Amino acid sequence: MKANQTVKVLVSDPLADSGIELLQNAGVIVDVRTNLAVEELISTIGDYDALIIRSGTQVTSEVIAAANRLRVIARAGVGVDNVDIMAATRRGIIVANAPTGNVAAAAEHAIALLTSLARNISAASDSMQRGEWNRKAFMGVEVSDKTLGTLGLGRVATNVVRRAIGLGMQVIAYDPYVSGEYAANLGVEMVKLEQLMAQSDFITVHLPLNDQTQHMINADRLALCKPGVRIINTARGGVIEEAALLDALDSGRVAGAALDVFSQEPLAADSPLRHHPRLLVTPHIGGSTSEAQDQVAIDVASQVVDVLADRPARYAVNAPLIPSQDIEFITPFISLVDSLGRFLMQFEPSHVEGVELVVHGPIADYDTKILQAAALRGLLADVVEERVNVVNADLIAQRRGIIVSERRQLHHHERFENMITLKVLADDRERSVRGSVLHGRPYVVAIEDLWVDFLAEGNFLLSWHFDRPGVIGAIGTLLGENDINIAFMHVGRRSPRGKAIMVLNTDEPVPENILPAINDIIATHKARTILL
């Protein structure tokens, strides 16, 4: 966050105090305004730089269209189906979630529902509270040696699997995005969806809601199940076709179901799901433990602070993903390539036609997709009207017909262990600049084929010129006469008295009105002022 800049965060759903305190300690203004009507949210969102939500707030395209300042939407939880992610991406708004903070809580709730179904605990408790004592009415089944089928094998499902295996269950899974090797290491067999429906004694749902998963469990698939199957859903309500589930419960095909999530939330007071004797329902409390609420609040608040400080969000869902173990190493290179892009566009402004990123050294072993996006951000940020960041840089480049490519050279360069070359094709010629991260900070190390060495931060005056006596002295004298202090100077040249480049870092920006006099000194070439 920039110094002296008022930054405002709107929290529109309940958030634990730990998250609020983290934001306030970072120097941002936090407004907690829950239960806003859509019209109220649209009328106020333009005043905020960040929005923190849970499942209650619907962030529609209309809300996003009104969000003139918004840079990040952070969901204190896993699912982001209440956010129009494409609309946010087009506006360059980062959407982040907290996929790990409530994993243990959600997994434990799924297991609690599973065992409660198996032993009819809810119905037995209700009977006891009515003053009854009817042991025979609540005959249960054991979970040991039963088959659990999990739809999805992500973070929560993986934790459910470990607990279920501890209970003596065999586990099968359907997830087209998970390798058989990963599943095997968990002790899980990967199967087709139809096979899972037919073989499972218990089915637990751990899938996001999207076009592919909407009503994945429907009448046809429930008909495949063995009689007496029990179904648990702590993921998203729309994955199960609720009318079909009620029919299967009535017929006895499904012996019982436990639902924590529903197609419409809150669940209507007159919903038949509330009153079916074979249904166990809870009000979307899978992540509702004090430990989980604290952790997701901290996770989203810290990501908001990072985004507002131009650092990557750890769990951005619409930006190139950086594995958590790689963030510390990759982040300085994101800043570097952004600076390289800004440098090129200020040094030789032009219409960009193509961009190539050449990655040298061990960094080539990492996923560098986010570096491509950061390079585009640096190149385009000051030449297009819309906000450009790592979220929408690819979309903007595509619309402008910019071809983006990358080359990797695993061996390190003779001068630097890790180095990045940014090449730009513009106006039928190629320009390039090279950089490296030294002591954790971004350095420009070459301009075209001339080696230089300067920290890519601050005010600069750069000029191409022929290496001849008096040029540098004359420019230094001119700057002194205008009370512009030179912090350092670096010169790169091809050969004695050949073509050279001069880099001056100045304490103050060089005024445009003295550039003509500098250009007179360097004759056939032009000087440029650059801010990094």
C-alpha positions in Angstrom: 0.0 0.0 0.0 1.3 3.4 -0.9 2.2 5.8 1.9 -0.4 8.4 2.7 -3.1 6.7 0.6 -6.4 6.0 2.3 -7.3 2.3 1.6 -10.7 1.0 2.5 -11.9 -2.5 3.0 -15.6 -3.5 3.1 -16.5 -6.6 5.1 -20.0 -7.5 4.1 -20.4 -10.9 5.9 -19.4 -11.8 9.5 -15.6 -12.1 9.9 -13.7 -13.2 13.0 -12.0 -10.4 15.0 -8.6 -11.8 14.2 -9.0 -10.8 10.5 -10.3 -7.4 11.3 -7.4 -6.7 13.6 -4.9 -7.8 11.0 -6.3 -5.4 8.5 -6.4 -2.5 11.0 -2.8 -3.2 12.0 -1.8 -2.9 8.3 -3.2 0.6 8.3 -6.4 0.2 6.3 -9.8 1.5 7.1 -12.3 -1.4 7.7 -16.0 -1.0 7.4 -18.1 -4.0 8.6 -21.5 -3.7 7.0 -23.3 -7.1 6.9 -26.7 -8.0 5.4 -26.5 -5.3 2.7 -29.1 -5.5 0.0 -27.8 -5.8 -3.5 -28.8 -2.2 -4.3 -26.9 -1.0 -1.2 -23.8 -2.9 -2.1 -23.9 -1.5 -5.7 -24.3 2.0 -4.4 -21.4 1.8 -1.9 -18.8 -0.6 -3.5 -17.2 2.2 -5.5 -15.7 3.6 -2.3 -13.7 0.5 -1.5 -10.4 -1.1 -2.5 -11.2 -4.6 -1.2 -14.2 -6.6 -0.4 -14.3 -9.5 2.1 -17.3 -11.9 1.9 -18.5 -15.3 3.0 -21.4 -17.2 1.3 -24.0 -14.5 2.0 -22.9 -11.7 -0.3 -23.7 -12.2 -4.0 -21.0 -10.4 -6.0 -22.7 -10.1 -9.4 -21.5 -8.5 -12.6 -23.6 -5.4 -11.7 -21.7 -5.1 -8.4 -18.4 -5.5 -10.1 -19.3 -2.9 -12.8 -19.8 -0.4 -9.9 -16.5 -1.3 -8.2 -14.3 1.5 -9.7 -11.6 1.1 -7.0 -11.9 -2.6 -6.2 -8.7 -4.6 -6.4 -9.5 -7.8 -4.6 -12.5 -9.8 -3.5 -11.6 -12.3 -0.7 -13.9 -15.1 0.3 -13.5 -16.3 3.9 -14.0 -19.9 2.9 -13.5 -22.3 0.0 -16.3 -21.8 -2.5 -16.5 -18.7 -4.7 -19.6 -19.6 -6.7 -21.3 -16.4 -5.3 -18.7 -14.3 -7.2 -18.9 -13.6 -11.0 -15.3 -14.5 -11.5 -15.2 -13.7 -15.2 -16.5 -10.2 -14.7 -13.9 -9.7 -11.9 -11.2 -11.0 -14.2 -12.1 -8.6 -17.0 -11.9 -5.7 -14.6 -8.5 -6.9 -13.2 -9.9 -7.7 -9.8 -8.2 -10.6 -8.0 -10.6 -13.2 -6.5 -9.0 -15.1 -3.6 -10.3 -17.6 -1.1 -9.2 -19.5 2.0 -9.1 -23.1 0.9 -7.1 -24.5 3.8 -8.3 -22.7 6.9 -11.5 -24.8 7.5 -10.3 -28.0 6.0 -10.1 -29.9 9.3 -13.4 -28.5 10.4 -15.2 -29.5 7.2 -13.7 -32.9 7.2 -14.6 -33.5 10.8 -18.2 -32.4 10.2 -18.5 -34.8 7.2 -17.3 -37.7 9.4 -19.7 -36.6 12.2 -22.6 -36.7 9.8 -21.5 -40.0 8.5 -21.4 -41.7 11.9 -24.6 -39.9 12.9 -26.4 -41.4 9.9 -25.0 -44.8 10.6 -26.3 -44.9 14.2 -29.4 -42.7 13.8 -28.1 -40.4 16.4 -30.3 -37.4 15.6 -33.6 -39.4 15.5 -32.7 -41.2 18.7 -31.9 -37.9 20.5 -35.2 -36.4 19.3 -37.1 -39.5 20.6 -35.4 -39.3 24.0 -36.3 -35.6 24.3 -39.9 -36.6 23.6 -39.7 -38.8 26.7 -39.5 -42.1 24.8 -37.3 -45.1 25.3 -37.3 -47.1 22.1 -34.1 -49.0 21.5 -35.4 -51.2 18.7 -36.4 -48.3 16.5 -32.9 -47.0 16.0 -31.0 -50.1 14.8 -27.9 -48.8 13.1 -25.0 -50.1 10.9 -21.3 -50.2 11.5 -19.0 -48.2 9.3 -16.1 -50.6 9.7 -15.5 -52.7 6.6 -17.9 -50.6 4.6 -17.1 -48.8 1.3 -17.0 -45.0 1.3 -17.2 -43.4 -2.1 -15.9 -39.8 -2.3 -16.9 -37.5 -5.1 -13.9 -35.3 -5.4 -10.5 -35.9 -3.8 -9.3 -32.4 -2.9 -8.1 -31.0 0.4 -11.3 -31.7 2.5 -11.9 -35.1 0.9 -8.3 -36.1 1.5 -8.8 -35.3 5.2 -12.1 -37.2 5.2 -10.4 -40.2 3.6 -7.7 -40.4 6.2 -10.3 -40.3 9.0 -12.5 -42.9 7.3 -9.6 -45.3 6.8 -8.9 -44.9 10.5 -12.5 -46.1 11.1 -11.8 -49.2 9.1 -13.5 -48.2 5.9 -12.4 -49.0 2.3 -12.4 -45.9 0.1 -13.0 -45.4 -3.6 -13.0 -42.0 -5.3 -14.1 -40.3 -8.5 -12.1 -37.2 -9.5 -11.0 -36.7 -13.1 -8.3 -34.2 -12.0 -6.5 -36.4 -9.5 -3.8 -38.9 -10.5 -4.1 -42.6 -9.6 -0.7 -42.3 -8.0 -1.9 -39.6 -5.6 -4.9 -41.7 -4.7 -2.9 -44.9 -4.2 -0.6 -43.1 -1.7 -3.7 -42.3 0.3 -4.9 -45.9 0.1 -7.8 -45.0 -2.3 -8.9 -46.6 -5.5 -9.9 -44.3 -8.4 -13.1 -45.5 -10.2 -15.6 -44.2 -12.7 -18.6 -42.2 -11.5 -21.1 -45.0 -12.2 -18.9 -47.6 -10.5 -18.7 -45.4 -7.4 -22.4 -45.0 -7.2 -23.0 -48.7 -7.5 -20.4 -49.9 -5.1 -20.5 -47.4 -2.2 -22.2 -48.0 1.1 -21.7 -44.3 2.0 -21.2 -41.5 -0.5 -19.6 -38.2 0.5 -19.6 -35.1 -1.8 -16.6 -32.8 -2.0 -17.0 -31.0 -5.4 -17.3 -27.4 -6.4 -20.5 -26.3 -8.0 -20.1 -25.6 -11.7 -21.7 -26.5 -15.0 -20.2 -30.0 -14.9 -21.2 -30.8 -11.3 -24.7 -29.3 -11.2 -27.1 -32.1 -10.3 -24.3 -34.7 -10.8 -26.3 -36.8 -8.3 -29.6 -37.1 -10.0 -32.4 -39.7 -10.4 -30.5 -41.7 -13.0 -27.4 -42.0 -10.8 -29.3 -42.6 -7.6 -30.9 -45.5 -9.4 -27.5 -47.1 -9.7 -26.9 -47.1 -6.0 -27.2 -50.3 -3.9 -30.3 -50.3 -1.7 -29.5 -48.7 1.7 -26.8 -46.3 0.6 -26.3 -43.3 2.8 -25.2 -39.9 1.3 -23.4 -37.0 2.9 -23.0 -33.5 1.4 -20.9 -30.8 3.0 -19.7 -29.2 -0.3 -22.3 -27.4 -2.4 -26.1 -28.0 -2.5 -26.6 -27.9 -6.2 -24.4 -31.0 -6.7 -27.4 -33.1 -5.6 -30.8 -32.8 -7.3 -32.8 -32.5 -4.1 -36.2 -33.6 -5.5 -34.5 -36.8 -6.8 -32.9 -37.4 -3.4 -36.3 -37.0 -1.7 -37.8 -39.6 -4.0 -34.9 -42.0 -3.4 -35.4 -41.6 0.4 -39.1 -42.2 0.1 -38.5 -45.4 -1.9 -35.8 -46.7 0.5 -33.1 -46.8 -2.2 -31.3 -44.3 0.0 -31.5 -45.2 3.7 -30.5 -41.8 4.9 -28.8 -38.6 3.9 -27.1 -35.8 5.8 -27.0 -32.4 4.2 -25.1 -29.3 5.4 -25.6 -27.4 2.1 -28.6 -26.7 -0.1 -29.5 -25.4 -3.5 -31.1 -22.3 -2.0 -29.7 -21.0 1.3 -31.0 -20.3 3.8 -33.3 -23.3 3.5 -36.9 -22.3 3.3 -38.9 -22.9 6.5 -41.4 -25.0 4.6 -38.9 -27.0 2.7 -39.6 -30.8 2.7 -35.9 -31.3 3.4 -36.5 -30.0 6.9 -39.0 -32.7 7.8 -38.1 -35.9 6.1 -37.5 -38.6 8.7 -34.5 -40.0 6.9 -32.8 -36.7 6.5 -30.2 -35.1 8.9 -29.8 -31.4 8.1 -27.4 -28.8 9.5 -27.3 -25.1 8.5 -24.1 -24.9 6.5 -21.8 -25.2 9.6 -19.1 -27.5 8.1 -16.5 -24.8 8.7 -18.0 -23.4 11.8 -15.4 -24.0 14.5 -13.7 -21.2 16.4 -10.4 -22.4 15.2 -11.5 -22.5 11.5 -13.2 -19.1 11.7 -10.0 -17.5 13.1 -7.8 -19.1 10.5 -9.9 -18.3 7.4 -10.3 -14.7 8.7 -6.5 -14.4 9.0 -6.0 -16.1 5.6 -8.2 -13.7 3.7 -7.1 -10.6 5.6 -3.4 -11.3 4.9 -4.1 -11.9 1.2 -6.0 -8.5 1.0 -3.0 -6.8 2.6 -0.7 -8.5 0.1 -2.7 -7.6 -2.9 -3.0 -3.9 -1.8 0.8 -3.9 -1.4 1.2 -5.3 -4.9 2.2 -8.8 -3.7 0.6 -12.0 -5.0 -2.4 -13.5 -3.3 -1.5 -16.9 -2.0 -4.8 -18.4 -3.0 -6.0 -16.4 -6.0 -8.5 -18.3 -8.0 -8.3 -16.2 -11.2 -4.6 -15.6 -11.4 -1.7 -18.0 -12.1 -1.3 -20.1 -9.0 1.9 -20.1 -7.1 2.5 -23.1 -4.9 2.8 -21.9 -1.3 6.3 -23.3 -1.0 7.4 -21.3 -4.0 6.0 -17.9 -3.1 9.0 -16.5 -1.2 11.3 -17.4 -4.1 9.1 -16.3 -7.0 7.7 -13.0 -5.6 10.9 -10.9 -6.2 11.0 -12.1 -9.8 7.4 -10.9 -10.3 8.5 -7.4 -9.3 11.5 -7.7 -11.5 9.7 -8.6 -14.8 7.1 -5.9 -14.1 9.9 -3.4 -13.8 11.5 -4.7 -17.0 8.2 -4.2 -18.8 7.8 -0.7 -17.5 11.4 0.1 -18.4 11.0 -0.9 -22.0 7.8 1.0 -22.5 9.2 4.2 -21.1 12.6 3.9 -22.9 11.2 3.2 -26.3 7.4 3.6 -26.4 5.8 1.7 -29.2 2.9 -0.6 -30.2 3.7 -4.0 -28.8 3.2 -6.9 -31.3 4.9 -9.8 -29.5 6.5 -10.6 -26.2 9.0 -13.3 -25.3 10.3 -14.1 -21.9 13.6 -16.0 -21.7 14.2 -17.6 -18.3 17.8 -18.6 -17.4 18.9 -20.7 -14.5 17.2 -22.7 -11.7 14.1 -20.4 -11.9 13.3 -22.2 -15.2 12.3 -25.2 -13.1 9.4 -23.3 -11.6 6.0 -22.5 -13.2 6.6 -19.1 -14.6 3.1 -18.3 -16.0 2.7 -15.5 -13.4 6.0 -14.0 -14.7 4.5 -13.7 -18.2 1.5 -12.0 -16.7 3.6 -9.6 -14.7 5.7 -8.7 -17.8 2.5 -7.9 -19.7 1.3 -5.8 -16.8 4.5 -3.8 -16.8 4.3 -3.3 -20.6 0.6 -2.4 -20.8 -0.2 -0.7 -17.5 0.5 2.8 -18.6 -0.7 2.5 -22.3 -4.2 1.1 -21.9 -7.2 2.7 -20.2 -8.3 -0.3 -18.2 -6.5 -1.5 -15.1 -3.9 -4.2 -15.9 -2.6 -6.8 -13.5 -1.7 -10.5 -13.4 -5.4 -11.4 -13.4 -6.4 -9.9 -16.7 -3.1 -9.3 -18.5 -3.5 -12.3 -20.7 -7.0 -11.2 -21.7 -5.9 -7.7 -22.6 -2.9 -9.1 -24.6 -5.2 -11.4 -26.6 -7.6 -8.5 -27.4 -4.7 -6.4 -28.6 -3.3 -9.3 -30.7 -0.1 -9.6 -28.7 1.7 -13.0 -29.1 3.3 -14.1 -25.9 5.9 -16.9 -25.8 8.5 -18.2 -23.4 11.9 -20.0 -23.6 13.6 -21.8 -20.7 17.3 -22.2 -20.3 17.9 -24.5 -17.3 21.7 -23.7 -17.2 22.5 -20.5 -15.4 24.0 -17.6 -17.3 27.8 -17.1 -17.0 27.1 -13.8 -15.2 24.1 -14.6 -13.0 22.6 -17.7 -11.5 19.1 -16.6 -12.4 18.4 -14.1 -15.1 15.3 -13.1 -17.1 15.4 -11.5 -20.6 12.3 -9.6 -21.7 12.1 -9.2 -25.5 9.5 -7.1 -27.2 8.7 -7.1 -30.9 7.4 -3.6 -31.9 7.4 -1.6 -35.1 9.2 -4.5 -36.9 12.1 -4.5 -34.6 13.1 -6.3 -31.4 14.1 -4.6 -28.2 15.3 -6.3 -25.0 16.2 -5.8 -21.4 17.6 -8.2 -18.9 17.3 -8.4 -15.1 18.1 -10.5 -12.1 17.2 -10.6 -8.4 20.3 -9.8 -6.3 20.0 -9.8 -2.5 16.2 -10.0 -2.9 15.9 -6.8 -5.0 15.3 -6.3 -8.7 18.3 -5.2 -10.9 18.5 -4.3 -14.6 21.7 -6.0 -15.8 21.6 -5.4 -19.6 19.9 -3.1 -22.1 19.9 -4.6 -25.5 23.4 -6.1 -25.7 25.1 -3.7 -23.3 25.7 -4.9 -19.8 24.8 -2.5 -17.0 24.1 -3.0 -13.3 21.5 -0.9 -11.4 18.7 -1.3 -8.9 15.4 -1.0 -10.8 13.9 1.5 -8.4 13.7 5.3 -8.5 14.1 8.1 -11.1 16.4 7.6 -14.1 17.8 9.5 -17.0 19.0 7.2 -19.8 20.6 8.0 -23.1 22.1 6.3 -26.1 25.2 8.2 -27.3 28.6 7.7 -28.9 31.3 7.3 -26.3 33.3 10.5 -26.8 35.0 12.9 -24.3 32.8 15.5 -22.6 29.3 14.0 -23.1 28.9 12.7 -19.6 30.5 15.8 -18.0 28.2 18.1 -20.0 25.1 16.3 -19.0 26.2 16.3 -15.3 26.9 20.0 -15.4 23.5 20.7 -16.9 21.7 18.7 -14.2 23.7 20.4 -11.5 22.8 23.8 -12.9 19.1 22.7 -12.5 19.6 21.5 -8.9 19.2 17.8 -9.9 21.4 15.6 -7.7 22.9 12.4 -9.3 22.8 9.4 -6.9 24.8 7.1 -9.2 25.9 6.7 -12.8 26.5 3.6 -14.9 27.8 3.4 -18.4 27.8 0.4 -20.8 29.5 0.5 -24.1 30.2 -1.8 -27.0 33.7 -0.5 -27.6 35.9 2.6 -26.9 34.3 5.5 -28.7 31.6 3.2 -29.9 27.9 3.2 -29.1 27.2 3.5 -25.4 24.4 3.8 -22.9 24.4 6.0 -19.9 22.2 5.4 -16.8 21.8 8.2 -14.3 19.8 7.6 -11.1 18.7 11.0 -9.8 17.2 12.0 -6.5 14.6 14.1 -8.3 12.8 13.5 -11.6 14.5 15.2 -14.6 12.1 17.9 -15.9 10.9 17.5 -19.4 11.9 21.0 -20.3 15.6 20.3 -20.0 15.5 17.2 -22.2 16.0 19.2 -25.4 19.3 20.6 -24.1 20.4 17.0 -23.2 19.4 15.8 -26.6 21.6 18.6 -28.1 24.6 17.2 -26.1 24.1 13.6 -27.3 23.5 14.7 -30.9 21.9 12.0 -33.0 20.3 10.1 -30.1 17.6 10.8 -27.6 17.5 10.8 -23.8 14.6 9.4 -21.8 13.3 9.8 -18.3 12.1 6.7 -16.6 10.4 6.1 -13.3 10.6 2.6 -11.7 
